[in-house]
Structures are given as C-alpha cells and as structure tokens.
Amino acid sequence: MTSAAAHSAIRASSSPISPATRRSILLLSCATFSSMVAQRICDAMLPELSRVFAVSLAQAAQVVSVFAVTYGISQLFYGPLGDRLGKFRIVTFAALGCSVGSAVAVFANSLDVLLLARIMMALGAAALIPLAMAWIGDTVPAHELQEMLTRTGLGSTLGIVCGQLLGGLLTDALGWRWAFAFLVLLFGAVGSLLWGDLRRQQALPKAEAEAQATPTPTPEASAAPMARPHFLKQTLLIISRPWPRTILLLAVIEGAMGFGVLAMWASHLHHALGLSLSAAGAIVALFGLGGVGYMAAGRSLIPRLGQHGLVLLGGGLLGISALAIAYIPHWGPAIPASLVGGFGFFMFHNVMQANATQMVPEARGTAVSLFASFLFLGQSLGVVLAAALIGRIGSSAVVALGGGVMAVEGAYFAWVLRRRGG
C-alpha cells in the first residue's frame, strides 16, 4: 500500500472523538491556561518588584528567567515519566503541586525566596502544556490533530491574556502578593477537576479505557513499529534525525525572540510612554487576545494557507507589530499592534506545535517534552539577553529586534516546509 493510500485508510478508519475525551481535553485546556498564567503573571509586575526589593530591572527579571530555565530542564524528566506512568496522571499531580509553590510566593519576604517559589511553580507547570499536547497526540486521530491543538491552544492563549492583565491589575490595586494568591486558588481548582477526571478514566471498563488511551496510528508509526527504549535512547533517536533537530532549533529561537522578548513589552510601555502597570499589562494582554482570534479563525485559515503560509504570514505580522510597539509616540496604536502581533505569533506557534507532536510518533511524550524544553530554555535566554540589552541599546531597539528575528524565522520555516511539501 502506498503512503497516500495508507494515510487515506487511517483517516477513513479513525473513530470520532468521544464526549468523555472532549471533556478530558477541556480540562487539559484549563491546565494549559493555568500554566501560561503562572508563566506570564510576573511580566507587568517587574518594575514593582524592582522597587520593592531594591534591585535592578535585570535582577527582577530573574523571576521570569528562572521560571523558564526550570521549566525547560524539567522537560527532560517529564517526557519519560509521562510515557511510562501516564501523561494525564502526571498533569494532575503537577497542577496540584503548582498550588503549593504559589502559596510560598505569597509569603516571600525577599527576592531570593520569591525565586525559590518560582522554581517550585515551574517544576509543576512544566508538565502541563507538553504532556497535554502529547496526550492529545496519542488520543486524537491524526487528521484532526492540528485542529484540536488549535482548540485546546485556546487555554494557553487565554492564559497569556489573564496572566499579563492580572499581573498588572492586581499589583496596582492590591499588591503583587495577591497575584500569587490567585494562582493558589486557580491551580487548586484545576488540579481537583483533573483528579476527578483521572478517577473516572481509571474506573472505565478495561476495553473502553484502552480504546480511549491507545495512541492514534500514523503512517510512520505503522510502517516502523518500535519497542520503547529508555529516555537516553529516545533522546538520541530524536536528535539523530534532521527534521526533529530543525524543529528544536527553531523552538529555541521562537522561545527567545517570541516569548522571551515579549516579557519586556509591558516594561517598555511603562517606561517609554508613562503608562501604569495595569494599563501596560492590559495592552500587552491583547497579544493573547489576538491569539484567541487566531484560534477562532484557525479552522478556515489552515486549509487555505497551508503550514508554510501560516508561518510566513504569522512571522511577518509579529515583526510589523513589534516595530510599532517599539517606536510609537502614543499608546493608542499599541492596542491594534498587540492584537495583530498575537494573531501572527500564534499562527506560527500552532504550526510548530503540530510538527512537534508528529516529529517522532513512536516517542511522542519525550519528543514533545524536548520541544517544550528547547522552547522555554530559549525563553530564558531571551529574557536574560533582553534585560541586559535594554541598558545598552534601549527597550525600543530590543522589542524591534525580537520582532525582526521572528519575521526572518517565519520566512525560513516557510521555505523548509515548502521543501517538505507542507
């Protein structure tokens, strides 16, 4: 049977997604929402943390970079754990663990204690997005995967909105500690709901449970079935292949220039235009709202533009938006610029996610976790580099540089995808 015929057969035989699986995906979306809130909630409060703890902005930015480093390194452990112990189970306990780390942050009396709390939070949050993606990749039919990732990505995108908005709003209105108190309640509630769904899954009849949890077959997996090796062998299997290496390298750049430099947008608007932390955080939160717009439009855009069209246009939109944010003399144009930038970024990022879940199907959990590791290690590098460069070349140049690199990356990724027929 040819590859095209095999793919058609798989599509024809794919069963519809059950209501129970859709409910599980909804809860996983809540988990990804919580993870992104925790990740971005410190962006708008950086100037206040700098003032409260009497440190420089670069030192205060460690609450972002330390979180990202811990998040990235943790992927090396969560990938194998998810493959061996169950992805949904790990996500459940990780969400509950984030609530504990958030509680430590509430009572932090120094920057060092706050950094320790952020490390604890990152250790839990690290599991939520990549293992949720991998669980969906195992469960959802291959021809519906990108669409379902687009829908479930709504959770993480809304998390960006709420994280940046609440970080500034709660810091201005009640104080920065209340932002972490909110996270205690959020992770506690999400973890409890996940626990209930995990018990439901465990109580399913054996045949039904296997039908829900069995990984979706793909042409690659069907053609070359493999016994699952240990983590080191899985990692070597992944990085020995050219296409996964390309995706991982692009993930580092995306993390540094997209997520990393984005952490400086609110501080730039606060210092350059004199906006309050609430106003600056609210404007940057529109970046996530633009991502929500893409999630709504993704179903029609994906078949029209194809993967190469999405990353090319997405990178270009983000580059133009970053240039506007960097040099506008008034805050008004920052509103549409942030919206358009978020729309473009998530056009690019959704294609990256889809390729990450499919680059090594026989080691999906480890592959997606490595992708997340490279993405957030890149973010950490971007935050540290951006905070250091702001003192040398100014925040406007840093914001514009981040957008420019993302535009170039989008053009390169589009070229690579065309060569692969994507």
C-alpha positions in Angstrom: 0.0 0.0 0.0 1.4 3.5 -0.9 1.9 6.2 1.8 -1.0 8.2 0.4 -3.3 5.1 0.4 -2.2 4.2 3.9 -3.0 7.8 5.1 -6.4 7.6 3.5 -7.1 4.3 5.1 -6.2 5.7 8.5 -8.4 8.7 8.0 -11.3 6.5 7.0 -10.9 4.2 9.9 -10.5 6.9 12.5 -13.3 6.9 15.1 -14.9 10.2 16.2 -13.7 11.8 19.4 -15.9 10.7 22.3 -17.7 13.1 24.6 -15.5 11.8 27.5 -12.4 12.5 25.6 -13.6 16.0 24.7 -14.2 16.6 28.4 -10.7 15.5 29.2 -9.3 17.8 26.5 -11.3 20.7 28.0 -9.8 20.0 31.4 -6.3 19.8 29.9 -7.0 23.2 28.3 -7.7 24.5 31.8 -4.4 23.2 32.9 -2.5 24.8 30.0 -4.4 28.1 30.8 -3.1 27.9 34.4 0.5 27.1 33.2 0.6 30.2 31.0 -1.0 32.4 33.7 1.8 31.4 36.0 4.4 32.0 33.3 3.3 35.5 32.3 1.9 36.9 35.6 5.2 38.4 36.5 5.7 40.4 33.3 3.8 43.5 34.2 5.0 43.5 37.9 8.7 43.6 37.1 9.0 47.4 37.7 7.2 47.0 41.1 9.4 44.0 42.1 12.4 46.1 41.2 11.2 48.9 43.5 10.0 46.7 46.4 13.2 44.6 46.6 15.5 47.5 45.7 17.1 45.7 42.7 17.6 46.4 39.1 15.1 45.5 36.4 17.5 42.8 35.1 17.6 41.3 38.6 13.9 41.4 39.0 13.5 39.7 35.6 15.0 36.6 37.2 11.5 35.7 38.3 10.8 35.2 34.6 14.1 33.7 33.5 14.5 31.3 36.5 11.0 30.0 35.9 11.8 29.4 32.2 15.1 27.7 32.9 13.5 25.3 35.5 10.6 24.8 33.1 12.9 23.8 30.3 15.2 21.5 32.3 12.2 19.7 33.8 11.0 18.5 30.4 14.0 16.1 30.4 12.2 14.3 33.3 8.5 14.7 32.5 8.7 13.3 29.0 9.8 9.8 30.1 7.6 10.0 33.2 4.6 10.8 31.0 5.4 7.9 28.6 5.8 5.4 31.4 3.4 6.5 34.2 0.7 8.1 32.3 0.5 11.7 30.9 -2.8 12.6 32.4 -1.8 11.4 35.8 1.4 13.5 35.8 -0.5 16.6 34.7 -3.0 16.1 37.6 -0.4 16.0 40.3 1.8 18.7 38.7 -1.2 21.1 38.8 -1.7 20.4 42.5 2.0 20.9 43.1 1.8 24.4 41.4 -0.7 25.5 44.1 1.9 24.7 46.8 4.6 26.7 45.0 2.2 29.7 44.6 1.5 29.7 48.3 5.2 30.0 49.0 5.3 33.0 46.7 2.5 34.7 48.6 4.6 34.8 51.8 8.0 35.6 50.1 9.9 38.2 52.1 12.9 38.6 49.7 13.7 38.2 46.1 15.6 35.0 46.8 12.5 33.4 48.5 10.4 34.5 45.6 12.8 32.9 43.2 12.6 29.7 45.1 8.8 29.8 44.9 9.0 30.4 41.2 11.3 27.4 40.8 8.7 25.3 42.7 5.9 26.6 40.5 7.9 25.9 37.3 8.6 22.3 38.4 4.8 21.7 38.3 3.8 24.0 35.4 6.5 22.3 33.2 4.4 19.2 32.9 1.1 20.8 31.9 1.4 22.0 28.3 3.7 19.5 26.8 2.1 16.4 28.4 -1.4 17.8 27.5 -0.2 18.1 23.9 1.3 14.6 23.9 -1.9 13.1 25.5 -3.9 14.7 22.7 -1.5 13.5 20.1 -1.9 10.0 21.5 -5.7 10.2 21.6 -6.9 12.3 18.7 -7.0 11.0 15.1 -4.0 12.3 13.1 -6.1 14.2 10.5 -7.9 16.1 13.3 -4.8 16.8 15.4 -3.9 20.3 14.2 -7.5 21.5 14.6 -7.8 20.0 18.1 -4.5 21.6 19.1 -5.8 24.9 17.8 -8.9 24.5 20.0 -7.0 23.3 23.1 -4.4 26.1 22.5 -7.2 28.5 23.4 -6.5 27.6 27.0 -2.8 28.6 26.9 -3.6 31.7 24.8 -6.2 32.9 27.3 -3.6 32.2 30.0 -1.3 34.8 28.4 -4.2 37.3 28.4 -5.1 36.7 32.0 -1.5 36.4 33.2 -0.4 39.7 31.8 -3.6 41.5 32.6 -4.0 40.2 36.2 -0.3 40.7 36.9 -0.5 44.4 36.3 -4.0 44.9 37.7 -3.6 43.0 41.0 -0.2 44.6 41.5 -1.5 48.1 41.1 -4.8 47.6 43.0 -3.9 45.2 45.9 -0.2 44.4 45.7 1.9 41.8 43.9 1.3 39.1 46.6 -2.4 38.9 45.6 -1.4 37.8 42.1 0.1 34.7 43.6 -2.8 34.2 45.9 -5.0 34.0 42.8 -2.7 31.3 41.5 -3.1 29.2 44.7 -6.9 29.1 44.1 -6.6 28.6 40.3 -4.2 25.6 40.5 -6.1 24.1 43.4 -9.4 24.1 41.5 -7.9 22.8 38.2 -5.9 20.1 39.9 -9.1 18.9 41.7 -11.1 18.8 38.5 -8.3 16.8 36.8 -8.1 14.4 39.7 -11.9 13.7 39.4 -11.5 13.0 35.6 -8.4 10.8 36.3 -10.5 8.7 38.7 -13.3 8.5 36.0 -10.7 7.2 33.5 -9.4 4.7 35.9 -12.9 3.4 36.6 -13.7 2.8 32.9 -14.1 -0.8 31.8 -10.8 -2.1 30.5 -11.8 -2.3 26.9 -13.2 1.3 26.9 -10.1 2.6 28.7 -7.8 1.0 26.1 -9.8 2.5 23.3 -9.6 6.0 24.8 -5.9 5.7 25.7 -4.5 3.8 22.7 -2.2 6.1 20.6 -3.6 7.1 17.2 -1.8 5.2 14.4 0.2 7.2 11.9 1.8 6.1 8.6 5.2 6.5 10.2 4.4 4.5 13.3 2.6 1.8 11.3 5.4 1.4 8.9 8.1 1.1 11.6 6.9 -0.1 14.9 9.5 0.1 17.7 9.8 -1.1 21.2 10.1 1.9 23.5 13.7 2.4 24.6 14.9 4.2 27.7 15.0 8.0 27.8 18.5 8.5 26.7 17.9 6.2 23.7 14.7 8.1 22.9 16.5 11.4 23.0 19.3 10.1 20.8 16.6 8.7 18.4 15.0 12.2 18.2 18.1 14.4 17.8 19.7 12.0 15.3 17.1 12.9 12.8 17.4 16.1 10.7 13.7 17.2 10.9 13.4 17.0 14.7 16.8 18.9 15.0 15.4 21.6 12.8 12.2 21.9 14.9 14.1 22.0 18.1 16.5 24.7 16.9 13.5 26.8 15.7 11.9 26.3 19.1 14.9 27.9 20.8 14.7 31.0 18.5 11.0 31.2 18.9 11.2 31.0 22.7 13.9 33.7 22.9 12.5 36.2 20.4 8.8 35.5 20.8 8.1 34.5 24.4 11.3 35.9 25.9 11.3 39.5 24.5 7.5 39.6 25.0 8.2 39.7 28.7 9.7 43.2 28.2 6.8 44.7 26.3 4.9 45.8 29.4 8.0 47.3 31.0 8.8 49.1 27.7 5.3 50.7 27.6 5.5 51.6 31.3 8.9 53.4 31.0 8.7 54.8 27.4 5.1 56.0 27.5 4.5 56.5 31.2 1.6 54.1 31.4 0.6 52.5 34.7 1.4 48.8 35.2 -2.3 48.0 34.9 -2.6 49.8 31.5 0.7 48.4 30.2 -0.3 44.9 31.2 -3.8 45.3 29.7 -2.4 46.4 26.4 0.2 43.5 26.2 -2.6 41.1 27.3 -4.2 41.9 24.0 -1.4 39.9 22.4 -3.1 36.8 23.9 -6.5 38.0 22.8 -5.1 38.2 19.2 -4.1 34.6 19.7 -7.7 33.8 20.7 -8.7 35.4 17.4 -6.4 33.0 15.5 -7.8 30.0 17.4 -11.3 31.1 16.2 -10.2 31.6 12.7 -7.7 28.7 12.5 -10.2 26.1 11.1 -10.7 28.1 8.0 -7.1 29.5 7.7 -5.3 26.2 8.0 -6.5 24.6 4.7 -6.4 27.9 2.8 -2.8 29.0 3.7 -1.2 25.7 4.5 1.5 25.4 7.1 4.1 27.3 5.1 1.7 30.2 4.5 0.7 30.3 8.2 4.3 30.7 9.4 5.3 33.1 6.7 2.4 35.5 7.4 2.5 34.9 11.1 6.1 35.9 11.4 5.6 38.9 9.3 2.7 40.2 11.3 4.6 39.8 14.5 7.6 41.6 13.1 5.5 44.6 12.0 3.6 44.7 15.3 6.8 44.7 17.4 8.2 47.5 15.3 5.1 49.6 16.0 5.2 48.8 19.7 8.9 49.8 19.8 8.6 53.2 18.2 5.1 54.6 18.6 5.0 58.0 20.3 1.5 57.4 21.8 -0.1 54.4 23.4 -3.1 54.3 21.1 -1.6 52.3 18.2 -0.2 49.8 20.7 -3.7 48.3 21.1 -4.1 47.1 17.5 -0.4 46.3 17.3 -0.6 44.0 20.3 -3.7 42.3 18.9 -2.1 41.7 15.4 1.1 40.6 17.0 -0.6 37.9 19.0 -2.6 36.8 16.0 0.6 36.4 13.9 2.6 34.7 16.7 0.0 32.0 17.2 -0.3 31.4 13.5 3.4 30.5 13.7 3.3 28.7 17.1 0.4 26.4 16.2 2.3 25.0 13.2 5.3 24.5 15.5 3.2 22.6 18.0 1.6 20.4 15.3 5.1 19.5 13.9 6.4 18.8 17.4 3.7 16.3 18.2 4.3 14.4 14.9 8.1 14.6 14.5 8.7 11.2 16.3 5.4 9.4 16.8 7.0 6.4 18.5 8.4 8.6 21.3 5.8 11.3 21.3 5.9 12.2 25.0 9.7 12.6 25.0 9.7 14.4 21.7 7.1 17.0 22.8 8.8 17.5 26.1 12.1 18.1 24.4 10.3 20.6 22.2 9.0 22.4 25.3 12.4 22.2 26.9 14.1 23.9 24.0 11.2 26.5 23.7 11.4 27.6 27.3 15.2 27.4 27.6 15.1 29.8 24.6 12.6 32.0 26.5 15.0 32.1 29.5 17.9 33.1 27.2 15.7 35.7 25.6 14.6 37.3 28.9 18.2 37.5 30.2 19.5 38.8 26.9 16.7 41.4 26.5 17.1 42.7 30.1 20.8 43.1 29.6 20.5 44.8 26.2 17.9 47.3 27.4 20.6 49.0 29.5 22.8 49.2 26.4 20.6 49.9 23.4 17.3 50.8 24.9 14.0 48.9 25.2 12.7 50.2 21.8 15.6 48.5 19.9 15.2 45.3 21.9 11.5 45.0 21.2 12.0 45.7 17.5 14.9 43.3 17.3 12.8 40.5 18.7 10.1 41.0 16.2 12.5 41.2 13.3 14.1 37.9 14.2 10.7 36.3 14.4 9.9 37.6 10.9 13.1 36.1 9.5 12.4 32.8 11.3 8.9 32.7 9.8 10.3 33.1 6.3 12.9 30.4 6.8 10.4 27.9 8.3 8.1 28.5 5.4 10.9 27.7 3.0 11.7 24.5 4.9 8.1 23.4 5.0 7.7 24.0 1.2 10.6 21.7 0.6 8.9 19.1 2.7 5.6 19.6 0.9 3.9 21.2 4.0 
